[in-house]
Amino acid sequence: MKIELKKRAETARAWMFEAAFPLWAKNGLDPRNGFCEVLDLSGSPVIAPTSRVRVQARQTYSFALAKSLGWDEACSSELVAYGVETLTGHCLRDDGLYGRTMSQTGGMVDDTAELYDTAFALLAFAWAAGAGIDKAHEAGGNVSRAIESKLMRPVVQGGYAETLPVPTDRNQNPHMHLLEASLAESAFLGRDMAAGRIRMISQLMQQRFRTSTGALRERFSANWGVHPDDHFEVGHQYEWVWLLHQIKGENRVEARKLADRLYAHALALTGPNGELFLEHTRDGHVRDGRQRCWGATEALKAHLARHEAGDDGAGIAAVVCFDRLWALHIEGAVEGGWLDCRRMTGELLSTDIPASTGYHIFLAFAELMRVANLKIV
């Protein structure tokens, strides 16, 4: 199994270093400001009036990851610094939180405070700080404090406001990404508030986010009640498995127990040929049969985490998952790009290459390299 994983890791590394990072470093920049939201299927930039704040954050993160892997130190450093400047200069609200969309000519178009986008800003700043960008330390501290002072809900409600004004409905997904960002904050910035946030969100998973059988719920009404649009997303189930395996210290044992049950449920929702359909109803029927690239990357990360924890079957699953991801979403795309979305039956739906997907692919492939013990040069 080590040999099979290493072969795939070598393929992934070559693709990132020789094709993907160079493509996005060259064509992924908007000539006016920030990073492009999408490329067309030929790999050329699509010049649009706006971009989501999360894309600016994810691209900043992606080039910080590229630097950590050893790709073109000067270029990656420049692009990380560029991303930090874009986020702090064009996406930041007066209260220290981050909005939804920015204009590619400067400033925000939709400045609604979003926990999801703000969490990605924190993730970007943490990784940028790890990449040696001095300004990211201050920016990361500022946004972390803003999250605590502006978005934390009362203890009796739990968690954080998903948007401002505070919504009635609740949503697990922004909390998942805040956990991810807080783990990075703890690793690169070492702040005490990150550790407390990790504990709180882990407790929400234990007490609120899962069903009695251990499956991950998506949406909730007020006070964590039943929501008519609640459903399962297998990609998020796998994503949580990987995140729970990253938790250390006193919460590690309980996190692994939660991961065990989530992983079993995710496997049950996965099709017999490895299909990862976007959404299922609460009774397990396919609700949205699209196959998105990000779901496959999150499954790969989860299989790798389980393999590293001693599950031999998960190592085999990781190899199968990588091969399917590669066949459906990388092969056939322009060099360095991806085919993001297919129908249930496999026909291509994508009409462009969304930059937002790169964050998922690059992290999954970096994890594959690490677990396969592929030397970083």
N, C-alpha and C positions, 0 to 999 in steps of 0.2 A: 504493500500500500504506500510506503514511503516513496518508492520509485514512481508510482503512478501520480501521486500528488506533486512530486518534484517536476515531472514532465509538464503537468498543467501549469505549475508556477512559472516555469521557464517560458512557456508560451505567453502567459499573462504579462510577465515582465517585459518581454520583447515587444509586445504590442503596445504597452504603456509608454516605454522609453523611446521606441523608434517611430511610433505612429500617433498615439493619442495625445500625449503631452505636447509634442511639436505642433500638431494640428490646432489644438485649442490655444496654444501660446501665440500662434500666428493669426488664425482666423477667428478666434473667440473673443477678440477685443473689438468693441464698438469704437469707431474713430472719433466719436463725439465725447463719450464718457462711459466708463464701466465696461462690463462684460456683456456680450451678446446673449440674448435669451435663447436663440436657436441658430443652428446652421441649416442650410438646405441639404437635401440628400446627396448633393455633390460635394458637400463640405465647405461651401462658400457662406460667408456671413449673411444673415438676414437682418437688414437694418430696419428696426421697428421703433415706434415712438416711445415705448415704455419697456421696463423690465421689472420682474418681481424682485423684491429685496432678497428673498431667499436664494435666488440665483446668484446675486452678487456675493452673498455669504458662502454659498457652496463652492463657487469657483475660487474664492480666496482660500478656503479650506483645501480644495483639491491641489492647488499649487504648493501649499504648505506641506501636504502629504508627499507630493512629488519631490520636494526638497529633502524630506526625511528619508526617502527611498534612495536618494543619491542622483536624481536627475538634474542636470544643468543648474548648478548652485546659483550662478549669477542671474540667469533668466527667471528661475523660480522665485528667488528672493525679490526681484523687481516686481513680479506679478503679484506676490503676496502683499507687498507694500502698496501697490496700486489698488488692490482690493480693499485694504484697510482705509485708504484715503477715500475711496468711493463710498464705503459704508458710513464713515464718520462725516463725510462732507455732503452727502446727498440723500441719505436714508434715515438719519437720526432726527427724532422728534425733540422738542424742547424739554420734555420730561425724562429724557434718557432712554426711552423705549424706541423700537424701530417699527416703521410703517409697512405697508403692503407692496406698493409699487413706486418706482422712481421714474422720472423722465430721463431719457437718454441725453437730453440737452442740459440736465441739471435740476436738482430739487425733486421733491416728491409729488406724485399725482394723487395717490391715495395714502394719506398719513394715518389711517386707522391703526391703532396699536394692536399688534398681533403677537400673542405668545409664541406661535410657531416661528414667525420670521425673527422675532427677537431672540429666541433660542438659537437659531442658526447664526445670528450675529455673534452671540457668545461663543459658539463652537468655533467660528472663524477666528475670533480674536485669541482664543486660547491656543489654537494651532499656530496662528501667526506669531504669538509670543514665543512658542516653542521653536519657530523658525528664525528667531532672532530679530523680529521687528519690534523696536522699543515702544512705539506708539501703541501697539496692541495691548501692552500690559495695562496702561491707563484706561484704554477703551474697554477692555474686558472687565476691569474693576467697576467702571461706571455702569455698564449695562447690568452686571450682576447685582449691584445695589439697587438699581432701578426696578429690576424684577421683584426683589424682595419688598421694596417700599410701595410700588405701584400696582403690582399684580397679585400678590399673595392674598388669598381669601381667608376669612376667619377660620379658626380651627374647627368650628362646628360644621363648616361647609367643606373644608379640605381642599388642598391643591391651590391652583393659580387661575386667575381669570383668563379665559381663552382669548378674549378681546376686551377693549374698552370702547364704549360703555360695557359694563359687566353683563354678559349674556345670561339668560335663564337656563338654556341647555348646557350640558357639559360634554366634553370630548376628551378621549384618552390620548389621541395622537400628539397634540402639542406637548403634553406632559412627557410622553416618551422621548421626544426630541430635546426637551429640557433636561431630562435625565442624561441623555447622550452628551449634551453640552456641559452639564455639571461634572460628569466624569472627566471630560477634557480639561475643564477649569481646575479640578482637583489635581490632575496630573501635571499641568503646565504652569498654573498660577498658584496652586497650593492654598486656596482660600478656605477658611473655616465654614463660610456660608454654603460653599458647594457641598461639603460633607453633610450638613444638615438637610440640604435639599435632596440629596441622594437618598437619605433615610426616609424623608417624607414621601417621595414619589414611589419608593419601594413599598412603603406601607399602603399607598393608594392601590398599587397593583394587588397587594394581598387582600385588601378590604373592599375595594370598589370595582376594579377594572375587569375582574375575571368572573366567570360563571361558577356555579357549584362544581362543575366538572373540570374546571381549570382552563376553559377557553377564554380568549380575550374579547371583551365587549368593545364596541367602538363609540357609541353615542348614548347619552343619558338625558333624561329630563331633569327638572329641578330636584335637588337633594338626591341625586344619583338614582332616580326612579327609571322606570321603563320608558324608552323612547320609541316611537313608531318606526324610525329609520335605523334602529340598531341592527347590526349585522356583523358578520365575521370577515376579516381580511387576512388571508393566510400569510401574505407578505409581512404584515405587522406582527403576526404570531411568531414567525421566524425571527423578525427583527428584535423582538423582546427577548427571545431565547439568548441571542448573542449578547445583548446588553446586560442581562442578568448574570451571565458568565463573567462580565467585567467587574462586578461588584466584589470588593474585597472586605476584609476585616470582619466585624461582628455580625454583619448582615449577610455574609457569604453563604452560610449553610441554608438559610431560609430562601435566599435568592435561587440557589440551585434546585431546591425542591419545587419552586414555582416554575423554573425553566423546564424541569422534567415533564410536568403536566402540560405546559404550553407546547413543548416539542411533540408530545404524543398527539395532541389535538391538531397541530399543524400537519403532521404526517397523515392524519386521517382525512384532512381536507385536500391533500395533494392527490392529483389524478394518478391512475395506474401507470401511466407513461411519464410521470414527472410533471404533468400539467399543473400550472399555478394560476388558476383563474382569479380575477381581481377581487370579486366579492361573492360571499355565500350568505344565504339566509340563516337565521338562527337555528333552523332545523337541518342545515347542511346542504341545501340545494344551491346550485349555481345561480347567483343573482346577476352578476356581470361577468360574462365569459371572456373578456379580453385578457390577453397574456402580456403583462408589462415586464420590461427588462428588470425593473427594480425589485420585483418580487423574487425573481430568480437569484439576484445577488444576495438578498437577505436570507434566502434558503441556504445558499452556499456558506455564508458566514455562520449560520446556526449549525450546519453539519460540521464545519471545521471546529467550532467551539466544543461540540459534543465529542468529536474525535479526539481532540486534545485532552478532554476530561476522561478518556479511556473507553469510549464507546466505539468498538471496532466497526460495527455496522454503519456508523455515521461517516467513517472514512470512505467507505464504498459509496455511500450516498453523495458525498462531496464530489467524488470523481464523476459520477453520473450527472449530477446537477451542473457541474462546470461544462461538461460536454454538451448538455442540452442548451445551456445559456449561450455557449459559443456558437452553436449551430443556428439557433433562432435569432440571436440578437447581435452577433459580431460578424460572423461570416456573411458575405454579401453586402455589407455596408461599405461606404467609402473608407479608405484606410484611415484608421484612428477615430472613426465614428461608430454609430450603433443604430440598430433598427429597434426602436423603442417599444412598439406595440403591434401585436398581431391579434387576429380574431381567434375565437375558440378553436376553429378548425385549422389555424395556422397561417391564413392569408395575411399579408402585410397590410396594416392600417396606417402606419406612420407616413406622414408627408414631409416631415422635417426631422432634425436631430436636436432634441431638447438638451440644453446644457445641464439642466438640473439632474439628469440621469447619471452624469459622470461621477458625481459624488458617491453614488451607490456602487458603481462598477469599480472605481479606483480603490475604495476601502475594501471591498470584497477580495480583489486581486492582491492587495497588500497583505491582507490576512492570510491568503493562500500562500504567498511568499514566506511569511513569517512561520506559519505552521509547518510548511515543507522545509524549513530551515535553509531557504535559498539565500545565499550570501548576497548582501547589499553592497554594491561597489559604486 
